[in-house]
Amino acid sequence: MPYRSGRHFLQIPGPTNVPQRILRALSRPTIDHRGPEFAELSLEVLEGLQRIFQTSGPVIIYPSSGTGAWEAALVNTLSPGDKVLMFETGHFATLWRNMAAALGLEVDFVPTDWRHGVDPEVVEEKLFEDRDHRIKSVMAVHNETSTGVTSRIPLIRNAMDRANHPALLMVDTISSLASIDYRHEQWGVDVTVGCSQKGLMLPPGLGLNAISEKALLASGSAKLPRSFWDWEAMLTANKQGFFPYTPATNLLYGLQEAIQMLEEEGLQNVFERHHRHAEATRRAVRAWGLEILCAEPAEYSSSLTAVMMPEGFDADELLALILKKFDMCLGIGLGKVKGKIFRIGHLGYFNDLMLAGTLSGLELGLSIAGIPFSKGGADAALEYLKDTLR
Ligand SMILES: Cc1ncc(COP(=O)(O)O)c(C=O)c1O
């Protein structure tokens, strides 16, 4: 790679930019994970995560990526042959489905057009028809990172309650946690899956499960094989601030700093900041005359915006050009929409001028790539940012 002056723009929807404060925390000397100083640190971050997930129940931290936390949710609560209800909202929902099938679960996978979230009416219908309660869990990706569509979890919960069905509710919040309002306890979610490298502003390496009492009860009789992911061993050790195996000590320093930063800003302000940057981005996209992939305004994502390319133009080529000319990474289209869309990440450690730089880089890229579009998107975003300054 040629030498590049100035700062790289990492505007993929995760991993996100890691702030200096967190980088400094990560660089502290590693300590004995069986000593008193470590126990203090882990009890503090385990409690802090409860506030981030908005729950009074336990949160588990694995030294893993988000995929590990997906697996933990499944193997701790379900048994071979159990039926689960999932929705093809995009690439990540598909990967989670593939994992469930590989683990021996029977998946009812409801298709969507990748432009909408989980339809609560379908949830209600499917559960209502399931009179002998074969469906053991409903699983949803809160914010589908491949499409920029946010499913409405409270509506899914209400649909499950209307059908009076005992299935567990499991939710992937990998790209919404600490970016979009999410309430594990109030919304009656049984297992919430999260990870470190998005709204928490950390590098990859921590997988998270928030657990309800009902999920904990289900884990008592769940028969899928598990060892590394076993909640019981983890919860027992966590009570004293320890782990059943070597934890990712330095990432926990980073997590401590991240929780502090999120609380200094205030979680509600964090959500509002993401919402405002998402709206500014959508104004830019509309001014360019391009189409947002998410077809339902009530499901617009505050973490990222996926944009459809005009017919006959390849999104991957545009992003390669922007990387080469302006040292900025944007998210490529994944799975079915590869080459057809690009994704603007606006989550994590981010501010108005970072967004202005991101949108300006994109506008320059569209222009030099010869893509038909109208100028003025970055200006439209700036106008909105100015009007909504606090
Ligand atoms: C919504 C969602 N779920 C799951 C994953 C998988 O997480 P990981 O790549 O950390 O294993 C991702 C990764 O981007 C994601 O965005």
The ligand as an ORCA input file, in Angstrom:
! r2SCAN-3c Opt
* xyz 0 1
  C     -26.067     -8.324     13.000
  C     -24.840     -9.164     13.072
  N     -24.915    -10.384     13.613
  C     -23.829    -11.181     13.718
  C     -22.601    -10.783     13.261
  C     -21.427    -11.689     13.366
  O     -20.542    -11.179     14.303
  P     -18.968    -11.503     14.234
  O     -18.521    -11.182     12.857
  O     -18.387    -10.629     15.321
  O     -18.811    -12.955     14.553
  C     -22.466     -9.522     12.679
  C     -21.167     -9.044     12.174
  O     -21.040     -7.991     11.614
  C     -23.621     -8.696     12.592
  O     -23.531     -7.468     12.055
*
